[in-house]
Amino acid sequence: MTPYFSSRDTAYRSPFGAVEEGTAVHFRLCLPREWRCCRAEILVSCAGKSDRQEDMFWAGQPDDSHEWWECHFTPDTAGVYRYGFKLTWGMGQAYLTACPDGTAAVWGAPGPRWQLTCYEKNFKTPDWLVGGVFYQIFPDRFHCSGKEKEKVPSDRIMRRDWGGQPNWQPDETGEIRNNDYFGGDLKGIEQKLDHLASLGVTCLYLNPIFEAHSNHRYDTADYEKIDPLLGNEKDFRSLMKAAKKRGIRVLLDGVFSHTGADSRYFNRYGRYGDGGAYRELSSPYYDWYHFRCWPEDYASWWGFVTLPETEELSGGFSEFITGKKGVVRRWMSAGASGWRLDVADELPDAFLEKLRQAVKAENPDGLLLGEVWEDASHKESYGHLRRYLLGRQLDSVMNYPFCNAILQYVCGGDSTAFYNTVEGIVENYPPQVVRLLMNHIGTHDTERALTVLGGPPAAGRRRSWQATQKLTEAERALGLRRLRLASLLQFCLPGVPCIYYGDEAGMEGYRDPFNRACFPWGQEDTLLLRWYQALGRLRKKLTPLKEGDFKAVRGNDDIVCFIRSHGKESLLCAVNRSREFTGVAVPAPFMSGEPVLGEGSIKNGMLTLPPLSGAVFAVGNSTL
């Protein structure tokens, strides 16, 4: 059936996807002649402003039963535009409205619209990450070097049972302290760089490493000091240097929406002497925080009094973080290649713009990546549409939409929902953002991928239940098969795959803290590890996985199949999440495609995959 319109087909909308400001976009409708349309209009709005209405013109007939209506629209300023179409015909008026797959439905009243993202001229993102691999480390649990630690606070519980279950129960006061430590450190990471290199890792993302009084360190106590359990600045610089020798850059976690109450800035508990905003009205840090009634009543992150919120735009805090001698530039000058911003959607636009300026002033190739859990191109927070990806703020974001699409599909969802999510992100995000998306399938904030894919869902169950769960032999076998499928998709989709430490070793675990256990050195699942190493080689060798176009190959709800193409090189990536042999028709060029990874075969124009399997085929010069 011929669609009336499709935002994802250049026969109807060209160029595809987000565009630079000042770019003329061509729109074309294909309408049945029997409608007797006498007028077609495009309706466009931006940032809540009233519609601009522009007439389309009749442009001929593709066949005896259809006719073309066309127009051009040029977005002149960066922003998120919404557009739809209004028709006048023999029966009155009707509207073409957006469907999840980018095609159009006919409504009698205005309905959902399509999105056109317009970014600023000269918006550039770093080239060095393109085609690479992220690796995320929770520092306390990755590897302990055995190096003696100095000046460690006495109120920390030091564990001597590497691999033991992290503490999760409240103490005698009813609080969960997160104050048990296994001793992972920066030197330990440096000692395992060869392991990371074997996976094809090109960018290491570290959860917070600055002094803080919890094992997760999201309650910063001192932005200018490495936490003593992790080492010191000399160890930091040594890690940066050693990583660089292996072609690995390092991304730090920037936690700027709040600090710890137990910090030199707030100092609620007096650990840092008499100063601090909580103890002195004259403190230089007082204007960093919002006190409703000093000192006890203050704004805190999600109501946690241990995490007082910062006033990011106060002169003192902003200069301390983003100034010429500020935190951002200081640690980049010491070797970091950029920052991942914790809860980026809770940071004001003006502060994000200052952060970007600081990163790029220190290193034009520096990376600024944000934590946003939704489609970041039209995310709303604090009562307005955010501008993360238009050129003045972030280079890219953590890609939770892809993560959810992958896991839901592999666990039994259909391919249509998967395609709609992926195509929607590729359509809405600027291409220079898409190529740097952090494509994870698990993080320190989510359940382990293997557990999601093999075990029963947590479904709101308490920590006491989560603490006792371990995959059965059958569940683990299923989870491992599914993890191979999920990771194949993760490594082949647009963007940059991110391995959460230990996923390649087969680690399990429900939510925090069970997803933050110690890396099982010497007890890795060797077959799974080899699979991840093969995926790393795939990323390194195959050009279409760097910046190749994405095109879905539809035809079977059980199979996700898509093409990545760049120049004369093309890859066909396919995954069968069902428990039966099944197949899908492939485009003509792939009838003679060469297998480069996985299982499956192509015969007589059909790709056939065994149960719970995936494969990559190549044409052109794409070979391993």
C-alpha positions as CSV (number, residue, x, y, z in Angstrom):
1,M,0.0,0.0,0.0
2,T,1.4,3.4,-1.0
3,P,1.8,5.6,2.1
4,Y,0.4,9.2,2.0
5,F,3.7,10.3,3.6
6,S,6.7,8.9,5.5
7,S,9.2,11.0,7.3
8,R,11.7,8.2,7.1
9,D,11.6,7.8,3.3
10,T,13.5,10.4,1.2
11,A,10.9,10.1,-1.5
12,Y,8.6,12.0,0.9
13,R,11.0,14.1,3.1
14,S,14.5,15.0,2.0
15,P,17.0,15.3,3.5
16,F,16.3,12.7,6.1
17,G,16.5,13.4,9.8
18,A,17.8,16.4,11.7
19,V,19.1,19.3,9.6
20,E,21.4,22.3,10.1
21,E,19.6,25.6,10.4
22,G,19.0,27.2,7.0
23,T,18.6,23.9,5.2
24,A,15.7,23.6,2.8
25,V,13.6,20.5,3.5
26,H,11.5,19.1,0.7
27,F,8.1,17.5,1.6
28,R,5.9,15.5,-0.7
29,L,2.5,13.9,-0.2
30,C,1.1,11.0,-2.3
31,L,-2.7,11.3,-2.2
32,P,-5.4,9.2,-3.8
33,R,-6.9,11.1,-6.7
34,E,-10.4,9.9,-5.6
35,W,-10.1,12.3,-2.6
36,R,-10.3,15.2,-5.0
37,C,-7.9,17.3,-2.9
38,C,-8.1,20.9,-3.9
39,R,-5.6,22.3,-1.4
40,A,-2.8,20.9,0.8
41,E,-1.0,22.9,3.5
42,I,2.0,22.1,5.8
43,L,1.5,23.3,9.4
44,V,4.7,24.0,11.3
45,S,5.3,25.2,14.9
46,C,8.4,25.6,17.0
47,A,8.8,26.1,20.8
48,G,5.1,26.5,21.4
49,K,4.6,29.3,18.9
50,S,1.5,29.4,16.7
51,D,1.5,27.5,13.4
52,R,3.1,28.7,10.3
53,Q,0.9,27.5,7.4
54,E,2.3,27.2,3.9
55,D,0.6,26.0,0.8
56,M,1.8,22.9,-1.1
57,F,1.6,22.7,-4.8
58,W,0.2,20.0,-7.1
59,A,3.2,18.3,-8.7
60,G,1.9,15.6,-11.0
61,Q,0.9,11.9,-10.8
62,P,3.1,8.9,-10.1
63,D,0.3,6.7,-11.5
64,D,-3.4,6.9,-12.6
65,S,-4.7,6.6,-9.0
66,H,-2.4,9.0,-7.0
67,E,-1.1,12.5,-7.2
68,W,1.9,14.4,-5.7
69,W,1.6,17.6,-3.6
70,E,4.9,19.2,-2.6
71,C,6.6,22.1,-0.9
72,H,9.8,23.3,0.7
73,F,10.2,24.5,4.3
74,T,13.4,26.1,5.6
75,P,13.9,26.2,9.4
76,D,15.9,29.4,10.0
77,T,16.8,29.0,13.6
78,A,17.9,26.0,15.7
79,G,15.0,24.3,17.6
80,V,12.6,21.4,17.6
81,Y,9.9,21.9,15.0
82,R,6.6,20.0,14.8
83,Y,4.8,19.6,11.5
84,G,1.6,18.1,10.1
85,F,-0.5,18.5,7.0
86,K,-4.0,19.9,6.4
87,L,-6.1,18.9,3.4
88,T,-9.1,20.5,1.8
89,W,-11.2,18.1,-0.3
90,G,-14.6,17.2,-1.5
91,M,-15.7,16.1,2.0
92,G,-14.4,19.1,3.8
93,Q,-11.1,19.1,5.7
94,A,-8.8,16.4,7.0
95,Y,-5.4,16.2,8.6
96,L,-2.4,13.8,8.1
97,T,-1.0,12.9,11.4
98,A,2.1,11.0,12.5
99,C,2.2,7.2,13.2
100,P,4.9,5.6,15.3
101,D,6.6,4.2,12.1
102,G,6.9,7.7,10.5
103,T,3.9,7.2,8.1
104,A,0.7,9.1,8.1
105,A,-2.9,8.5,9.2
106,V,-5.9,10.5,8.2
107,W,-7.8,12.2,11.0
108,G,-10.7,14.6,11.0
109,A,-9.0,16.8,13.6
110,P,-5.3,17.8,14.3
111,G,-3.4,14.9,15.9
112,P,0.2,13.8,16.6
113,R,2.8,15.6,14.5
114,W,6.2,14.7,13.1
115,Q,9.4,16.1,14.5
116,L,12.0,18.1,12.6
117,T,15.2,18.8,14.6
118,C,17.2,21.8,13.5
119,Y,20.7,22.2,15.0
120,E,23.0,25.2,14.9
121,K,25.6,25.7,12.1
122,N,29.1,24.4,12.8
123,F,27.8,22.0,15.5
124,K,30.7,19.5,15.7
125,T,31.3,16.5,17.9
126,P,34.6,14.7,18.6
127,D,35.8,12.3,15.9
128,W,38.0,10.1,18.1
129,L,35.1,8.1,19.6
130,V,33.5,7.2,16.3
131,G,33.5,3.5,15.7
132,G,34.9,2.8,19.2
133,V,33.8,1.0,22.3
134,F,32.9,2.4,25.8
135,Y,33.6,0.5,29.0
136,Q,32.0,1.5,32.3
137,I,33.7,0.9,35.6
138,F,32.4,1.2,39.2
139,P,35.8,1.8,40.7
140,D,35.5,0.2,44.1
141,R,34.5,-3.2,42.5
142,F,36.7,-3.6,39.4
143,H,40.2,-4.5,40.6
144,C,42.3,-3.9,43.7
145,S,46.0,-3.4,43.0
146,G,47.0,-4.2,46.6
147,K,48.7,-0.9,46.9
148,E,48.7,0.5,50.5
149,K,46.0,3.2,51.0
150,E,46.8,6.4,52.8
151,K,44.6,8.8,54.9
152,V,41.5,6.6,54.6
153,P,38.7,7.8,57.0
154,S,38.2,5.5,59.9
155,D,34.4,5.2,59.5
156,R,34.7,3.1,56.3
157,I,34.1,-0.7,56.5
158,M,37.0,-2.4,54.6
159,R,36.0,-5.8,53.1
160,R,38.6,-8.5,52.8
161,D,36.3,-10.9,50.9
162,W,36.6,-9.8,47.2
163,G,33.5,-11.1,45.5
164,G,31.3,-11.1,48.6
165,Q,27.8,-9.7,48.4
166,P,27.8,-5.9,49.0
167,N,26.1,-4.8,52.2
168,W,22.5,-4.0,51.6
169,Q,20.8,-4.1,54.9
170,P,20.1,-1.0,57.1
171,D,22.3,-0.5,60.2
172,E,21.0,-0.3,63.7
173,T,19.7,3.3,63.1
174,G,17.7,2.1,60.0
175,E,19.9,3.7,57.4
176,I,21.7,2.1,54.5
177,R,25.1,3.7,54.6
178,N,26.8,2.4,51.5
179,N,30.0,2.5,53.5
180,D,31.5,-1.0,52.8
181,Y,34.5,-1.0,50.4
182,F,36.2,-3.8,48.6
183,G,39.3,-1.7,47.7
184,G,39.2,-1.3,43.9
185,D,41.5,1.5,42.9
186,L,43.0,3.4,40.0
187,K,46.2,1.3,40.0
188,G,44.0,-1.8,39.8
189,I,42.3,-0.3,36.6
190,E,45.7,0.4,35.2
191,Q,46.8,-3.2,35.8
192,K,43.8,-4.4,33.7
193,L,44.2,-2.1,30.7
194,D,45.3,-5.1,28.6
195,H,42.0,-6.7,29.3
196,L,40.1,-3.6,28.2
197,A,42.2,-3.4,25.0
198,S,41.4,-7.0,24.2
199,L,37.7,-6.0,24.1
200,G,38.4,-3.2,21.6
201,V,37.8,-0.5,24.3
202,T,38.6,3.0,23.2
203,C,36.9,5.1,25.9
204,L,36.8,4.2,29.6
205,Y,33.9,5.8,31.6
206,L,34.6,5.9,35.3
207,N,31.9,6.3,37.9
208,P,32.9,9.1,40.4
209,I,36.4,9.0,41.6
210,F,36.6,12.1,43.8
211,E,36.7,12.1,47.6
212,A,33.3,11.1,48.9
213,H,32.0,9.1,51.9
214,S,30.0,6.4,50.2
215,N,31.2,3.6,48.0
216,H,29.2,5.0,45.0
217,R,30.8,8.4,45.5
218,Y,27.8,10.4,44.0
219,D,27.9,12.5,47.3
220,T,31.0,14.4,46.4
221,A,33.1,15.7,49.4
222,D,36.0,17.3,47.5
223,Y,36.0,17.8,43.7
224,E,39.7,18.6,43.8
225,K,40.9,15.3,45.5
226,I,40.9,11.7,44.3
227,D,39.3,9.5,46.9
228,P,42.1,8.1,49.1
229,L,40.9,4.5,48.6
230,L,41.3,5.0,44.9
231,G,44.8,6.5,45.1
232,N,46.0,10.1,44.5
233,E,46.5,12.5,41.7
234,K,49.8,10.8,40.7
235,D,47.9,7.5,40.3
236,F,45.3,9.3,38.2
237,R,47.9,10.8,35.9
238,S,49.6,7.4,35.6
239,L,46.3,5.8,34.6
240,M,45.7,8.5,32.0
241,K,49.1,8.0,30.5
242,A,49.0,4.2,30.4
243,A,45.5,4.3,28.9
244,K,46.6,6.7,26.2
245,K,49.4,4.4,25.2
246,R,46.8,1.7,24.4
247,G,44.5,4.1,22.5
248,I,42.1,4.4,25.4
249,R,40.7,7.8,26.5
250,V,39.0,8.4,29.9
251,L,35.6,10.0,30.6
252,L,35.0,11.2,34.2
253,D,31.6,11.3,36.0
254,G,30.6,14.9,36.7
255,V,28.2,15.1,39.6
256,F,27.3,18.8,39.7
257,S,23.5,18.9,40.6
258,H,24.3,18.2,44.3
259,T,27.2,17.5,46.6
260,G,27.4,15.4,49.7
261,A,26.1,16.9,53.0
262,D,29.3,15.3,54.4
263,S,31.6,17.5,52.3
264,R,34.0,20.4,52.8
265,Y,31.4,22.6,51.1
266,F,28.4,21.8,53.2
267,N,30.0,20.1,56.1
268,R,26.8,19.1,58.0
269,Y,28.6,16.6,60.3
270,G,31.7,18.6,61.0
271,R,34.2,16.3,59.4
272,Y,35.9,19.3,57.8
273,G,36.2,21.5,60.9
274,D,34.1,24.6,61.6
275,G,33.5,25.8,58.0
276,G,30.9,24.9,55.4
277,A,27.5,26.3,54.3
278,Y,25.7,24.3,57.0
279,R,27.8,25.7,59.8
280,E,28.6,29.3,58.8
281,L,26.4,31.9,57.2
282,S,29.7,33.6,56.2
283,S,30.9,30.5,54.4
284,P,32.1,31.1,50.8
285,Y,30.0,28.0,49.9
286,Y,26.8,29.4,51.4
287,D,25.4,30.6,48.1
288,W,26.1,27.2,46.5
289,Y,22.9,25.9,48.2
290,H,19.3,26.9,48.6
291,F,18.3,27.2,52.3
292,R,14.7,27.7,53.0
293,C,15.5,28.1,56.6
294,W,19.2,27.9,57.5
295,P,20.6,25.5,58.5
296,E,18.2,22.6,58.7
297,D,15.8,23.3,55.9
298,Y,17.5,23.1,52.5
299,A,16.7,21.8,49.0
300,S,18.1,18.3,48.6
301,W,18.3,15.9,45.7
302,W,15.0,13.9,45.6
303,G,14.5,14.7,49.3
304,F,17.7,12.9,50.5
305,V,19.2,15.3,53.1
306,T,22.6,13.7,52.6
307,L,22.6,15.2,49.1
308,P,22.0,19.0,49.2
309,E,21.2,20.5,45.8
310,T,23.6,23.0,44.4
311,E,22.6,26.4,43.0
312,E,24.5,25.8,39.7
313,L,24.2,29.4,38.5
314,S,25.4,31.0,41.7
315,G,28.6,32.9,40.8
316,G,30.8,30.9,43.2
317,F,29.7,27.4,42.2
318,S,29.6,28.1,38.5
319,E,33.1,29.6,38.5
320,F,34.5,26.8,40.7
321,I,33.2,24.1,38.3
322,T,33.4,25.8,34.8
323,G,36.0,28.6,35.3
324,K,39.4,28.8,33.7
325,K,40.9,27.1,36.8
326,G,37.8,25.2,37.6
327,V,37.1,21.5,38.2
328,V,36.2,20.7,34.6
329,R,39.4,22.0,33.1
330,R,41.7,21.0,35.9
331,W,41.0,17.2,35.5
332,M,41.0,17.5,31.7
333,S,44.5,19.1,31.9
334,A,45.5,16.1,34.0
335,G,44.6,13.7,31.3
336,A,40.8,13.2,31.1
337,S,39.2,13.5,27.7
338,G,35.8,14.7,28.9
339,W,32.8,14.3,31.2
340,R,29.7,12.3,31.5
341,L,27.1,14.4,33.4
342,D,25.1,12.8,36.1
343,V,21.4,13.8,35.9
344,A,22.0,16.2,33.0
345,D,18.2,16.9,32.9
346,E,18.5,18.5,36.3
347,L,21.1,21.0,35.2
348,P,20.0,24.4,33.9
349,D,20.6,25.3,30.3
350,A,22.9,28.2,31.1
351,F,25.1,25.9,33.3
352,L,25.2,23.2,30.6
353,E,26.4,25.8,28.1
354,K,29.1,26.9,30.4
355,L,30.2,23.3,30.9
356,R,30.5,22.9,27.2
357,Q,32.5,26.1,26.9
358,A,34.9,24.9,29.6
359,V,35.3,21.4,28.0
360,K,36.0,22.8,24.5
361,A,38.3,25.6,25.8
362,E,40.5,23.0,27.5
363,N,40.3,20.6,24.5
364,P,38.3,21.2,21.3
365,D,38.1,17.4,21.1
366,G,36.8,17.0,24.6
367,L,33.6,15.0,25.0
368,L,30.5,16.1,27.0
369,L,27.9,13.4,27.3
370,G,24.8,13.6,29.4
371,E,22.6,11.2,31.4
372,V,19.1,11.5,29.9
373,W,16.8,8.5,30.1
374,E,14.3,9.5,27.4
375,D,14.5,10.8,23.9
376,A,16.8,13.7,24.6
377,S,15.8,15.7,21.5
378,H,12.4,16.6,22.9
379,K,12.9,16.1,26.6
380,E,11.0,18.5,28.9
381,S,12.1,19.3,32.4
382,Y,11.6,22.3,34.7
383,G,8.6,23.3,32.6
384,H,10.3,23.7,29.2
385,L,11.7,21.9,26.2
386,R,15.4,21.2,26.7
387,R,18.1,22.1,24.1
388,Y,20.7,19.5,24.8
389,L,21.4,18.4,21.2
390,L,21.2,21.7,19.2
391,G,24.8,22.7,19.4
392,R,25.5,24.6,22.6
393,Q,25.3,21.9,25.2
394,L,25.9,18.2,24.9
395,D,27.8,16.2,22.3
396,S,25.7,13.1,23.0
397,V,23.8,11.2,25.6
398,M,23.4,7.8,27.3
399,N,21.0,5.9,25.0
400,Y,18.4,4.4,27.3
401,P,15.8,4.2,24.4
402,F,18.0,1.7,22.5
403,C,18.7,-0.2,25.7
404,N,15.0,-0.7,26.4
405,A,14.3,-1.6,22.8
406,I,17.0,-4.2,22.7
407,L,16.1,-5.9,26.0
408,Q,12.4,-5.8,25.3
409,Y,12.8,-7.3,21.9
410,V,15.2,-10.1,23.0
411,C,12.9,-11.0,25.8
412,G,10.0,-11.6,23.4
413,G,8.9,-8.3,22.0
414,D,8.3,-7.9,18.2
415,S,10.6,-6.3,15.7
416,T,8.2,-3.5,14.8
417,A,8.5,-1.8,18.2
418,F,12.3,-2.2,18.0
419,Y,12.5,-0.5,14.6
420,N,10.2,2.3,15.6
421,T,12.4,3.2,18.6
422,V,15.7,3.0,16.7
423,E,14.4,4.8,13.6
424,G,12.8,7.5,15.8
425,I,16.1,8.2,17.6
426,V,18.1,8.2,14.3
427,E,15.5,10.6,12.8
428,N,15.3,13.0,15.8
429,Y,19.0,13.3,16.8
430,P,21.6,15.2,14.7
431,P,23.8,12.7,12.9
432,Q,26.9,14.0,14.7
433,V,25.2,13.1,18.0
434,V,23.9,9.7,16.8
435,R,27.5,8.5,16.0
436,L,28.5,9.1,19.6
437,L,25.5,7.7,21.5
438,M,26.4,5.6,24.5
439,N,24.6,2.3,23.7
440,H,24.5,0.4,27.0
441,I,22.4,-2.5,28.0
442,G,23.1,-2.2,31.7
443,T,24.7,0.3,34.1
444,H,25.2,0.9,37.8
445,D,21.6,2.2,37.9
446,T,19.9,-0.9,36.3
447,E,19.8,-4.6,36.7
448,R,22.6,-6.6,35.1
449,A,21.7,-7.5,31.5
450,L,22.2,-11.2,32.1
451,T,19.8,-11.2,35.0
452,V,17.2,-9.3,32.9
453,L,17.5,-11.7,30.0
454,G,17.5,-14.9,32.0
455,G,15.9,-14.5,35.3
456,P,12.4,-13.5,36.7
457,P,11.7,-9.8,36.7
458,A,12.3,-8.0,40.0
459,A,8.8,-6.4,39.5
460,G,9.2,-4.1,42.5
461,R,10.3,-6.9,44.8
462,R,12.3,-5.9,47.9
463,R,16.0,-6.1,48.3
464,S,15.6,-9.1,50.6
465,W,14.3,-11.0,47.7
466,Q,16.9,-9.7,45.2
467,A,19.7,-10.5,47.6
468,T,18.8,-14.2,47.6
469,Q,18.4,-14.6,43.8
470,K,20.8,-16.4,41.6
471,L,20.0,-17.7,38.1
472,T,19.3,-21.4,37.9
473,E,21.4,-23.4,35.4
474,A,18.5,-23.2,32.9
475,E,17.9,-19.5,33.4
476,R,21.6,-18.8,33.0
477,A,21.9,-20.8,29.8
478,L,18.9,-18.9,28.4
479,G,20.3,-15.6,29.6
480,L,23.7,-16.2,28.0
481,R,22.1,-17.0,24.7
482,R,20.0,-13.9,24.8
483,L,23.0,-11.8,26.0
484,R,24.8,-12.7,22.8
485,L,21.9,-11.5,20.8
486,A,21.5,-8.3,22.8
487,S,25.3,-7.5,22.6
488,L,25.3,-8.2,18.8
489,L,22.6,-5.6,18.4
490,Q,24.3,-3.2,20.8
491,F,27.6,-3.4,18.8
492,C,26.0,-3.1,15.4
493,L,23.5,-0.3,15.9
494,P,24.4,3.4,15.2
495,G,26.4,4.8,18.1
496,V,29.1,3.4,20.4
497,P,28.5,0.3,22.5
498,C,29.2,0.5,26.2
499,I,30.1,-2.6,28.2
500,Y,29.3,-2.4,31.9
501,Y,32.2,-3.9,33.7
502,G,31.8,-7.7,34.2
503,D,29.0,-8.2,31.6
504,E,31.7,-9.8,29.4
505,A,32.5,-12.1,32.3
506,G,28.9,-13.2,32.9
507,M,28.1,-11.3,36.0
508,E,24.6,-11.4,37.4
509,G,22.7,-9.1,39.8
510,Y,19.4,-7.2,40.3
511,R,19.3,-3.5,41.3
512,D,21.8,-1.5,43.4
513,P,23.9,-2.8,45.2
514,F,23.6,-6.3,43.6
515,N,24.5,-5.0,40.2
516,R,27.7,-3.5,41.6
517,A,29.5,-6.6,42.8
518,C,33.2,-7.3,42.4
519,F,34.6,-8.4,39.0
520,P,35.2,-12.2,39.1
521,W,38.9,-12.2,38.0
522,G,39.9,-15.8,37.2
523,Q,36.3,-17.0,37.1
524,E,35.1,-15.4,33.9
525,D,32.8,-17.2,31.5
526,T,35.5,-17.7,28.8
527,L,33.1,-18.4,26.0
528,L,31.2,-15.2,26.6
529,L,34.5,-13.3,27.0
530,R,35.6,-14.5,23.6
531,W,32.3,-13.4,22.1
532,Y,32.8,-9.9,23.4
533,Q,36.3,-9.8,22.1
534,A,35.0,-10.9,18.6
535,L,32.5,-8.0,18.8
536,G,35.3,-5.7,19.6
537,R,37.2,-6.8,16.5
538,L,34.1,-6.3,14.5
539,R,33.8,-2.7,15.5
540,K,37.5,-2.0,14.8
541,K,37.5,-3.6,11.3
542,L,34.2,-2.8,9.7
543,T,33.8,0.7,8.4
544,P,29.9,0.7,8.2
545,L,29.8,0.4,12.0
546,K,31.5,3.7,12.4
547,E,29.1,6.1,10.7
548,G,27.1,3.9,8.4
549,D,23.5,4.6,7.5
550,F,20.8,2.5,9.1
551,K,18.0,0.8,7.2
552,A,15.5,-1.7,8.5
553,V,14.8,-4.9,6.6
554,R,11.2,-5.8,7.7
555,G,9.3,-9.0,7.1
556,N,9.3,-11.1,10.3
557,D,8.3,-10.1,13.8
558,D,10.7,-12.6,15.4
559,I,13.7,-11.3,13.4
560,V,15.4,-7.9,13.7
561,C,17.3,-7.3,10.5
562,F,19.0,-4.1,9.3
563,I,21.6,-2.8,7.0
564,R,24.6,-0.6,7.9
565,S,26.1,0.9,4.8
566,H,29.0,3.4,4.1
567,G,30.2,4.1,0.6
568,K,30.6,0.7,-1.2
569,E,30.6,-1.3,2.0
570,S,27.5,-2.8,3.6
571,L,26.7,-5.1,6.4
572,L,23.5,-7.1,7.1
573,C,23.0,-7.6,10.8
574,A,20.2,-10.0,11.9
575,V,19.0,-11.5,15.2
576,N,16.4,-14.3,15.8
577,R,15.0,-14.1,19.3
578,S,12.5,-17.0,18.8
579,R,13.2,-20.6,19.7
580,E,12.6,-21.8,16.2
581,F,14.4,-21.6,12.9
582,T,13.0,-18.7,11.0
583,G,14.0,-16.5,8.1
584,V,13.4,-13.2,6.3
585,A,13.9,-12.1,2.6
586,V,17.1,-10.0,2.1
587,P,17.8,-7.3,-0.4
588,A,19.5,-8.5,-3.7
589,P,23.1,-7.4,-2.8
590,F,23.1,-9.7,0.2
591,M,22.1,-12.8,-1.7
592,S,25.8,-13.4,-2.0
593,G,26.8,-11.8,1.3
594,E,29.8,-13.2,3.2
595,P,29.3,-14.3,6.9
596,V,31.7,-12.4,9.2
597,L,30.2,-13.4,12.6
598,G,27.6,-15.7,14.1
599,E,25.3,-18.3,12.7
600,G,22.9,-18.4,9.8
601,S,22.9,-18.8,6.0
602,I,21.5,-17.0,3.0
603,K,20.1,-19.2,0.2
604,N,17.7,-18.2,-2.7
605,G,17.3,-14.7,-1.3
606,M,16.3,-15.9,2.2
607,L,18.3,-15.5,5.4
608,T,17.7,-18.3,7.8
609,L,18.7,-18.2,11.4
610,P,18.7,-20.9,14.0
611,P,16.8,-20.4,17.3
612,L,18.2,-17.7,19.6
613,S,21.0,-16.7,17.2
614,G,22.4,-13.8,15.2
615,A,24.7,-13.2,12.3
616,V,26.5,-10.4,10.4
617,F,27.0,-10.6,6.6
618,A,29.1,-8.3,4.5
619,V,29.2,-7.1,0.9
620,G,31.8,-4.9,-0.7
621,N,35.1,-4.6,1.1
622,S,33.7,-5.3,4.6
623,T,35.6,-8.3,5.7
624,L,37.4,-9.3,8.9
